């Protein structure tokens, strides 16, 4: 090897890349993280960092297993990382404003085990006593006590700081152009600052992963999905819960008192513009659901590009023709949620060649176009 060699090169210093560095460091493997901007600069920095579960117990679905493992790992790490990751464990509330949806959820909840495990279904005044900031059109809600949220920058910082303490390195301002392979092995990482060499390469480049791997002959089906975000001025602590509202809108209050107002995804390529009509429509919906928002000033608007795979499941694993070139991307809006289990799986692949949890379902081979072109 030559210039700036490392056991493992990780492309991307978002939550997936830093989680990979962290879990590799726990196994004594030193990595070099290459990032074109700064820590948590892409989708990770725009994330609400919601760490959610869909139910009380995982099913046999590998994605469910991945989510539950990551949830527990992040909860444990939240008490160990320095600085603290600002973990707020208030649960989540899924609100309902439609009578038909209310009847269906009520029926499903009555048939589930969740009513005996701290999960609650509420209607009418009970909802508003439980969460007073909700508007009158909310007729019912489903409470999940296990969900929590964190500060995305602090989580990335926690992963990276712990890895740096064990010998990991990070270089910022490095734009990766491509990863080349030779005879079924990684050859080099080509950047605007020269070539880098390592035994393994992990591509955690988010929505930019397809471009990074374009010349390997493998088409990676990941699309950027824009989300527009509103941040309000801070106010006193009003809720510790994540509020899921109609039309795929969601809300959390940060540790500093600002409200994060998130929206659904838009497929507009890498257009990072804020659209006034969308923001205006979102603002009206947020204010209807939570009247408090009509009294708070918006202090910041921004966008993020979620790396959404063709089947909306992450891509984790080596390329078919190159076992030491690993993809860890395509997590959509759930990168924070799946970060720990993804980092752990990647570290196990590199150190032992197999993983604790089954990840074959996340291999790129599942796509018909995930083949050499």
N, C-alpha and C positions, 0 to 999 in steps of 0.2 A: 504494500500500500504506500501511497505517497501523501500529499498534502492533506492535513486536517483529518486524518483517518480516525475511525471509531468502530467499535463493535457493531453498533446499530446507528443508522441515520434515520431520524424521524422528520418528515416534512410536514410542517404546520405546528404552531404553538397555540392552537385552540384547545378546547377541553379534551378532545380525543387524543391529540398528540401529547399533551402534558400528562394525561392519565397513563398513556403507554410508557412514557419516560419514568413515571413514578413506579409503576409496577415492575418494570425492568430493573430499576435500581434496587428494589426490595430483594431481587434475586441475584444481586451483585453484578448486573450487566450495565455497563456505562454506555449511554447514548449521547448523540449529538443532535440537538433539535435545530432545524433551519426554519426561519420564519422571515417572510418578506417584509412584514410591517412590525408589529409589536405583540406582546403577550395578549391573547384573547381579543385579537383585532377583528376577526371576521364574524361569522354567525354566532360564535360563542359570546362575544361582547354584546350582541343585540338580544341575547336570550333572556327569557324570564327566569330561567333556571328553576323550573318546577320539577320536583322529584316525586313522581306520582305512581300509584298502583291502581290497577283497574278493579281489583277484587281483594278479598282477604287471603286467598291461597292461590299459588300458581297452578296453572294447568300443565299439561305435558308439552304445550307449545314452546319451542326453544326461545321464542321472543319473550314469553312470559317468564321463563326461567332467568333469562338475561336481565329483565327488568327487576325482578325480586332480588337477585343477588346484588345488583348495582345499588338498589335502594338501601339495603342493609350495610353495604360497604361504605357508601357516602355518609350515612347516618353515623357510623363508627368513626370515620375519618374527620367528620365535622367537629368532634370533640378533641381531636389530636392536632389538627393543622394549626400552624401559627403563621400569619395572623388568623383569627377566627374567620370562618366562612359565612358568618351572619346567618346561621341556620334558624329559621322560624318554623316551628313545628305546630302549626295551628290547624292542620288538616285542610281539606278542600270541600267546597260546597258547589254542587252542580244544580243550577237554578232552572226552573221550568215556568214558562209563561203560557203554555198551550195546554188546553184541557185534554186533548187526545193523548199527548205525550205524558201528561200527568197520570192518566188512567193506566197506560201501558207500563210506566215505571212502577207505579204502585203495585200492579199485579205481579211484575217480575220480582220486586223486592219482597213481597209476601211469600214467594216461593223459594227464596234464597236462604242461605245460612247466615248472610251478612248481618241480619238484624240482631244476632246474638253476639256480635264481635265488635261492638262499638260503632258500627255503621248505623246511620239513622235516616229514615225517610220522614219528612215533615211537610205539613200542609197548613195553609192559612196563617193564622196569627202565630202559631208555633215557629214558623220560619222567621218571622220578623222579630220575635223575642230572641231567637237564637242569633240572628244577624241583623241588627237594627239598621244598618246603613242601606239595606236593600229597598228598592222602590215598591209601590203597591201592586204593580202588575206581576210581580213574582208570586205565583200561587202555591208553589211547592219547591222542595229542594231535597237533594240527597247528599248526606254528609259522609265523607271518608276521613276518619281520624288519623290515618297513617301517612297521608301526603304532607309534604313540607316544601319549602323553597329556600334557596340560598342566594348569595351574591355571586354571580358568574365569574367576576374578576377574581374574587377571593378564592373560589374553588380552583381555578386555573393556577393561581399563585401558590396555593397550598400544594397542589400536585408538583409543580415545577420546583419550588423551594426545597421540598423534601428530596427530590431527585438530584438537584444541584449539590445538596449536602453530602450525597453519596457518590459524587464524582461525575454526574451528568454535566454536559455543557450546552449552552444555547448561543446561537448567533442570529442577530436581527439584521434586517436590511439585505437579506439574501433571497433573490428571486430564483426559484427553481424553474428551469426551462423544460427539462425532461429527465427521465431515468432510462439509461441504456442497459441492455442485457447482451450477454455473449455466451453461447454454448449452454443455455439454460440457467445462467447465473447472472446476478446483478453485476454490471460492469462498472458504472459510475453514475453519479448524480451531477448533471450539467447545470450550472448556475451562471448568473451574470457576474459572479466573482471568481469563476474558475470551477474546476471539477473537484468533486469530493468522492471518497471511496470508503466503503464499509463492507462488512460481511453480510449484513442484512439492511434492507431499507423498508421503512414503514411509511406509506403515503396516507397521511391524515389531513389532506388538503381541502376537505369540505367540498363545496360546489366546484372548486377548481381541480379536483382530482382527475376528471376525464382529460383535461388539457395536459396535465403533468404526465399522464400515462399514454398519451395519444400515439407516440412513436413505438410503443411496445408491441403494437399490432393487436391490442385488446381494446375493444370498445367498452367503456365503463358507463352504464346507463344511469347517470346521476344528473339531475336538472336543478338549476337554482330556482328556489321558490321564495319570492320576496315577501317579507312581512313588514308592515308599517307599525311603528310604536310611538306612543305618546307618553311622556313623563310629566307629571304634575309637580307643582311646587310642594314642598314638604308641609305636613300638618301633624297634629298630635296623633298618636297611635289609635287607629280606629278599628282595625281588624288584623288578625294574624293568619287569616284563612286565605287560600287561593279561591277566587270566585270565578266559576265558569258560567258565562252568560250565553244567551241565544246567539245564533249566527257565528259561532266559533270565536267569540270574543272572550277575553279572560283578563283578570285583574289580580294584582298583588300589591301590598304595601311593603316597602322596603324597610330595613332597619333604621334608615335615616328619616323615614316619614313620607317620602315621595311615593306616589302611586305609579305603578307600571301598568299601562293599558295596552294589551296586545291584540292583534287581529289575525284573521285567516290569511292564507297564502295566495299570492298572485304570480302567474307565470309570465314574466316580462323580460326574460333574460337577466342580464346584469345591470339593468336600469335601476339606479339607486335613488331616483327622484322621489320626493314626497308629493303625492297627488292631493290637491286641496279638496276635490269632491269626495274622495275616500275618507280623508281625515275628518271632514265635516260630518259625513254620514256616521262614522264610527263615534265621533264625539256626541252626537245626538243619542245614539243607542246606549252609550256608556252612561250618559246623564239620566236617561229614562230608567235604567236598571239601578243606578246608584245616584240619587239626586244630589248628594254631596259634591259630585264632580262638576256640577254647573256653577259652583262657587269657587272652585280652585282654578288657578291659572296653569296653563300648559307652559312648561319652561323648556321643553326640548322635544323635537321630532327626529326620528331616524329610521333607517331600514336595515334589515339583515337578510342574507340569502341562505335559506335552509337548504342543505344538500339532500334532495329528495330522490331516492332511487325509484326505478320503474315500478316496483311492487311495494314501495313505502316501507321496506325493511332494510336494516343496515347491511352493508357489504363488509364482511370481516373474513380475511383469509388470504392465502397466497394466490398469485396468478397461476393459471394452469400450467404454463410452460416455464415458470421460474419460481421455485419453491421458497427462495429467500427474498422475494419481493412481495410484501404484504399490503393489502388494501384495508384501511380502517376508516370507512366513510359511509355516507348515504344514510345518516341517522335522522334526517328530516328535522322536525322540531324537537326531537328527543335526545339530542346529543348529550346534554347535561345528565339526563336521566340514565342513559346507558353508558356513561363514560367509564365508571369504575369497572364494570364487568367486561367492557371492551378492552380496556387497558390490561386487565388481568389475563384475558384470553390471549391477547397478542404476546404478552410476556411468556405465557406458558408454551405457545407455539414455538417461540424462538429458543427457549431454554430446554424444552423437553420434546417438542414435536407433536404434542397432543394437549388437549384442554380438559379442565374439570367439567365444564358444561359442554353439551353438544353444540357445535357451531357449524356443522356441515350445511345446515339450512341457510346460512348467510354467505356461502361461497358464491363467487361471481359465476361459477359454472351453471347456476340455476337459470340464468338468462340465455335465451337462444342466441342472442347477439353477443354474449360474453365469450366469444371465440376469436381466434385470430382472423384478421381481416386483410 
